[in-house]
Amino acid sequence: MLNFLGTVAGNVLSLPGILGLALGMTTRNVFLASVMGGAVGIFETLIFAKFQMANVDILELSVAVAIGVLAGVVGCAIRIKGTTV
């Protein structure tokens, strides 16, 4: 359980969370923001696995993609809500 929580917290504070949020704030299209966030999650996992699929853990990859997608959508929502104020 602690391994899972550490993986989630690490991804929120790492590239998928921060860069996903920033990329999500660049567009008003929710689908595009979620795709960009998910791509950041995949890319970050591959970077830390040294671009070898044998080193990629499925749990880390799925959590990174999920966090990236959520961060992208939240960034897009911030952009949409900020323009209507």
C-alpha positions, 0 to 999 in steps of 0.5 A: 500500500505504501508503494502505491501511495508513494508512486502516486505522490511521486507522480503528482509532484514530478513531470506528469503532475506539473508538466501535465498541468502546464500543458493542459493550461495551454489549450481549451480543448479537454481531449487535447489536454488529456492526451498531452498529459497522458503522453507526458506520463508515458514519456516520463516513465520511459525516461526513468526506465532508460527507454527499455521496456523491460524496465517499465513497471505496469503499475508505475506506467498506469499511475503516471498516465492517469496522473498526467491525464487528470493534471491535463484536464485540471489545467484545461479547466483552470484555463476555461474558468479563468477566461470566464471571470 
